[in-house]
Amino acid sequence: MFLSVFDMFKVGVGPSSSHTMGPMVAAGRFLETIKAAPFAVHGLRGSLHGSLAFTGVGHATDRATILGLAGFAPETYDQDKAEAELARITAEGTVCPDGHDPMVFNPATDLIFDYDRPLSGHANGMILMALDHQGDVILQETYYSIGGGFVLTADELAAGRDTDDGPPVPHPFKTAAEMLEMANATGKTIAQMKRSNEIARGGVDRLDRGLERIWDVMNACIERGLASDGTLPGGLKVRRRAKAMHASLLAERGLNIAPPHTINDWMSAFAMAVNEENAAGGQVVTAPTNGAAGVVPATIRYWLDFVPGATRSRIPDFLLTAASIGGLVKYNASISGAEAGCQAEVGSASAMAAAGLCAVMGGTPEQIENAAEIALEHHLGMTCDPVKGLVQVPCIERNGLGTIKAVSAASLALRGDGQHLVPLDACIETMRQTGHDMSEKYKETSLGGLAVNVPNC
C-alpha cells in the first residue's frame, strides 16, 4: 500500500475537500473522458446525490462542479477568474474548457440536487453526463468523492482499495504493526522509511520541493487568517476571531499576566486562522481534509514558535511522519466526514499531528504510534453535523481543540516508553466500525446534531 505525502497534503481551495475539491476534480476527469471519446459532445448535465446534495450549497459543491466542467482545478484555482467565469456561464449557458469546443450547460437546469436517490458506493456521489444535439445521453460516469479530495469512479471503487500499480517501494506497510516491525528491522525512523518510499516513486527533487511548498502554503494560510477579520460567507454571520485572538495574545506577551494555559489559545488561534480561511473559500492544504486543515499546520507553528530547538529543517520529518499515519487511517478506515463523521476528519488530523510532533521531538517509532493512537482514541464517536451545511460551526473551533489534543497526546507518549494497551490498528478499526454504525444524519448531511438544534440564521 502506498499513499504519497502529496496525496495526504494537497494544495486546494475551501471550504471542503470532499464537497468542493472532489467534485471539481471529478468534473476535470470527466472532461478528459470526453476528450478521449470518438464523438462530439453538445452539452453537459450532472446530478448530486447523498451528502453532496444535502450540504452541497453550503459547501459550494455546485460552484465547484460548474468550475470543474469549465476547466478549473483546485491546485491552480484563481478566485477572481473563477468569479468572472461563473458569471459568464450563468449568462451564456455554456462552458468553454481549454481543448474542448463550447458545450451547452445551464447551471439552473443542468445541475440537479437529487435528495431522494443516494448512490450505493459512497455518501458523496455524483453523476456527470455528456449529451448529443438531441439532448440524449451519449456518455455517463459516476464519481465518488471519498474524502481529502480523493475521487474514484464507480468501477474504481468496486475494484477495491488496494489498486496501487506503481513501482514497488522499499517499505510497503499497510498497518501500524507492519510499520513498527519494519522500523525495528531496518533501524530507520518512520519519516526515513516514508522518505525512501516517496523517492522510489517521485525522486528526491520532487519530494523536497513539494514538502517545502506544502509548508509555505500552510504557513501563508495561517498568516492570512491572522490578518483577516470580518464575517464569513454563507448566512450564519459567523465572525472571524483569529485576528483578534492573536492581537490579544501579542499584547499580553512579556507582561507576566497570562496563565500557563494561554498556550492553548495560541494553538487555537493558529488552527482557527486556517479554518476561517477555508470557510471563506481561500487556499488551504488538505491535512488530510479541508474541514480538518488547521490541526497539522497549527501544531507545526506551535512547535516552531514555542518549543526550544525547533527548526524549519525538521518540518519534512513532521510531514512525512504525519502522512504515514494518515495513510494508514485512510486505507484501513476513512478520512471522510460523510462516511464516518468528524472522527474521520479532525480525529485523523489530530492523530497525524500528534505523530509528527512526537517525531520531531525525538520520539521512537513506538512512541509515535502511541501518540497517534491517543489522539485518535479521544475523538472516537465524534459526529459531523455542520450548521447549515457550512464548514464553520462547529468545525472551526473543533480544529483548535484537535490541535490541543494532538500536542497533549504527543506529550503523553513522550513521557512513556511506547508500550500501551490499545494498538493504533485497533483504534483505527474501532473508528471504522463506529462510522459504519453511526446514523447517516450525523455524517455531514446536516440532518442531525447541532445542525438541527441551532438556528440557521
N, C-alpha and C positions, 0 to 999 in steps of 0.2 A: 504494500500500500504506500503510495506517495502522493502527498498533497503539498504543493510548494508553499513556501513562506509568502509568495505573491498571490497564492490562492486565498490564504487566510487574511492577508493585508492587501486590499485593493484600493486604489485611489478612485473615488467616485463622487456621487452627488447625493445630498439628502433629499427627503427625510428618511428613506427606508431602503435598505439593501434588497430586501425581499420584494417590496411593493413598488419601488422606484427604479433601482438599478436593474433588478432582474427582468422586469418587463421591457425595459429599454434594450437590454442585451438580447432578449428573445426576439424582439422586433428586428434587430440588426441581423440576427441569424436567419430570420425569415427572408430578409432581403437577399442574403447570399443564396438561399434555396431558390428564390425566384430567378436570380441571375443565372443559375445553372439549368433552369427549366427550358425545354425546347419550344415553348410557345410564348406568345405575347400576353402580358397581363395588362388589363384595362383599369381595374380598380381593386381596392382592398377593403376588408372588413375584419372585425375582431370581436371577441366576447371574453369578458372577465368573469371568473367563477370563484365560489368559496370565499375565502378571506380577501382575495383581490377585489371581489365585488363589494363585500360588506364594508371594507375600510379603504377602498380604492381612492375615493375622492380626498379623504384626509391625508392619504399617503402620496397623492399626486400620481397615482397609477395611470390614470387616463392621459395626463400630460406626458408621462414618461413613454407610454406606448406610442402615442402620436409622434413624439420627437424621435423615438427609435425608428419608426417607419419613415421618417424624414431623413434618416442617416446620422442622427446624433448618437454618441457613445459616452458612457459615464466617465471614462478616463480622460476624455478631451472636451468635456462639456463646457460650453461658453454660455452663461446665463443670458447675456444681452442678445446674442444671436438667437438663442432659443426662444426668447420672448417675441422677437421680431418674426421668426418663422411660424410660431403658433398663431400669431395674428394673421399672417398671410394665408395659412392653411384654412383657418376659420372663414376668412373672407372669400377665398377662391375655391375651396373644396378639392384641393389636390395636394399630394406630396410629391416632392421632386428630389429624391436622394441621388447623390452622385453615382454615375454609372447606370442609371435607370432612366427610362422615359417617364414623364409625369404620369401619375396614377390617380384616379379619382378616389377621394377619401373625404367624406363629410363627417367631422367629429361628432356632430349631434345625432347622426343616424347610423353611422357605420361602426361605432364602438359601443357595444351593449354591455350593461352591467346585469348579468344573469344571476339573480339572487336565489333562484329556485332549483338550479341544476348544478350541484357540486360535481367536480370531476373526481374520478376514483383514485388517481395516483397520488395526489397531494392536495393540501388545503389551498395552496396558491396555484391555481390552474388558469390557463388562458388558451384560446383557440384563435389562430390567425388564418385568414383565407384570402386567396387571390381569385379575382373574378375576370370573366371574359366580357366582351362588349354587351352581351345579353344579360349580364348580371349573374350568370351561373358560376358556381364554384369550380375552378379547374385545378386548384392546389390548396391543400389544407394541412396544417400541422398543429399539434397540441404541445404546449410547453408547460413546464412546471418550474416555478421559482422556489428553490428548495432551501433558501437561506444564504445570507452572506454574499448575495449577488450571483450565486451558482444557478445555472439554468440547465435543465435536461428536457429533451423531447420525451414523449410518452414511450417510444421504443427504447431510448437510452435508460429511462427509469426502470422499465421492465427487465432490462438486461442485468440489473443488479448493481451493487455499489462497487465491486472490485473489477473495474473496467480499465484499469491503468495498463496501457500498452506501450509505454515509453521504454527507453533503455533501462537496464537494471541499475539499481542504486546499491551502494555498499552496505547500508543499514536499513533494511526494509521492515521496520517494526509496525505491527498492527494493533498492539496492545501496550499498556504501560508495563506489564510484566516482561514482555519481549524487549521493550526499550531498556529496562533496568538490566536485564540479562546481557544484552549487547554492550551496555556501558561497562559492566563489570568484566566482561570477557575482553574488551578492547582497551580498557583503561581510559576511554575518551569521555568527555562530558556530553551531555545531551546536545548542547549547541555545536560541539565539534562533529558529532555524528550527523546532525541536521545539515551542517555546512557541507560535509562531504557528499551527502545526497544531493544537495542543490547544485554543487559544482558538477556532479556527474550528469545532470540534466541541462544546465544552462551556462556553465563556465564561471570563472572567478570574477571577471569584469562585470558581467551582468548582475551577479549576486551583490557585489559590493556597491555598485552604483544604485541598484534597486533598493537596497536597505537604507542607503543614505537618503534617497528620495522619500522613502516611506516616513522616516522620522522628520524630515524637513516639512512635509505636508502636514503631519500630525501636529508638530510644534507651531506651525503657522496658523493652524486651525485654533489652537489654544489662544494664541496671541490675538487673533481676530475676535474671538469670543470675549476675551478680557477687555477689549477696547470698544465693544459694541453695546448699546443699550436700546431701549425702545420696546415695542410689543411684537410678539411673534405672530406670524400669519396663521389664519385658519379659523378665527372666530371665537376662540376661548379667551382671548385678550390676556394671555399669559405674558407677564413682563420678564424681560431678561434680567437676571440677577447677578451674573458672574462679575460684571464690571464693578458694580457697587461693592460686592463682597471683597473683591481684590483691592479696591481702593481703601476700604476699611482696614483690611489686614496690613497693607503697606503703612498706613498711618499709625498702627499700633506697634510697629517694629521698633525695638530699642527702648520702649517706654516701661518695660517690666510690669505691665499691667495685664498681659494676656495669660490666661491659664494654659497649662501644657496641652490640653485637649484642643486648643486652637489649631494645631497641625491638621486636625480633621477638616477644618474649614478651608485650609489651603488646598487639600486634596479635592474637596468638593468643588471649590472654585475652578480648578483646572478641568475637572470632569464636566461640570455643568457648562463651562465655556464651549467645549466641543459639542455637547449635545444641543445647546442653544443654536450654534451654527448649523448643525444638522437639521434642526427643526425649521430653520429659515431657508433651507434648500441650498446651503453652501457646500463647499468642497470638503470632504472628510475622507478618512481611511476606514474601511470596514475592519473591525477588530474584535470579534470576527464578523459583526454585522454593523449596520449604521445605528440601529437602536441602542447598541452597546458600545458605540465607538469611542466613548470618553474614558473608559476604565484603563485601558493599556497606556495611552499617552499620558493620562493624569498620574499614573503610578510611576512612569518614567520621569516626569517632571518633578514629582515629589523626591525621587531618588537623586536626581541631578542637583536639585536646589537645596536639599536638606540633609543628605547623607554624606558624611565625610568620606573622601576618597572616590566619590562617584566621578566618572569621566565619560565624555561622549564616545570615546573609542570602544566602550563596552556595550553600547546600545545594540550593535548587531547580535551579541550573545543573548541579550534580553529578548530581542525579537525572534531569533531562531528557536530559543527555548520555548517561548510562548506559542509560536506556530506549531511546534511539535505537540504540545498539549492540545491545542485547538484542533489539529488534525485528528487526534485520537477521539475527541468528543464528536466531531463531525462524522467520522467513519463509523463509529460504534453506536451513536445515538443521533443527535441533531443539534444544529445551531439555529433552527428556525422557530421563531415565536409562534407562528401559525401551526406548527407541527407539535411543539412540546411546551409552549408557554415561555415566560420570560426566564425561567431557569436555564433554558437553552441559549439565551442571548446574554443577559447580564451575568448569569451564573457561569457560563463558559468563559466570558471575558474576564471575570474575576479569577477563575482558575488559571487562565493564561497569564494574567498579570502577576499573580502570586508566584507562579513558577519562574517567570522571567526575573522578578525581583530577587527571589531566593538564589537564582543562579548567579546574578552579578554581585550578590553579597557573599559569595563563597560557598553556597550550599552544595552538598553532594547530590548525585542523581537521586538517591533515596529521599533526601530532604526536599528536593524539588518536587518529586512525585507526591510527597506528603503535603506540601504547601498547596499544590493544585487540588488535592482531594479535600483538604479542609475548606478551601474557598468554595468549591462546588457543592459540597455536602450542605453548607449552610445557605444555599439558595434553592435546595430541592423543594419542589411544590410551588414555586413562585409562578403566579399566573401572568398572562399578558392581557391586559384589559384597558387599553388606551382610551381615554375620554375623547369622544367624537372621532375616534379613529386617527388621532393625531399623535405623532411621536413626541409628546410634550409632558402630559400628566398620565402616569407617574414616572415616565421614562427618564426625564432629565435628572431629577433628584436621585433616582434609582442608580444612575451611573456613579454619583458621588458616594453613595453607600457601598456600591460594589467595589469601588477603589479602596475605601477604608477597610472592607473585609479582606481584600487582596493583601494589603500591607500587614494586617493583623495575622493572616494565615501564614505569610512568609516568615513573620517574626516567630510565631509559634513553632513552625517547622525547624527554624534555625536553633531554637532552644532545645530541640531534641536531637536524636541520632538517626532519624529517618524510619525507625521502627514504629509501626502503628497498626491499629486493629482493622480499619476498613481500607482495603486497597482502592486506588483510583479507578481501576477497572470495574470494581463492584459499584462504586459511586456513579460512574457513567452509565452502567446498566440500570441502576435504580432510577436515574434521571430518564432514561428511555422508557422504562415501564411506567413511571409516573406520568410522563407526557402522553403515553398511549391511553392511560386510564382517565386522564383529565377531560372534563366536559369540554366540548368544542366551543362553548360560549366563553370559556376562559382562555382561548387560544387565538388572540388577535382579531377576532370578529367584532369586538366591541359590543357584544350582546350580553355581557355579564360583568360582575365585579364593579370596580369604580366607574366603568363606562356607563352603567345604568343607575348608579346611585349618586352621581354628581351632575348638577345641571350643565347642559352643553352650551350655555350662553351666559 
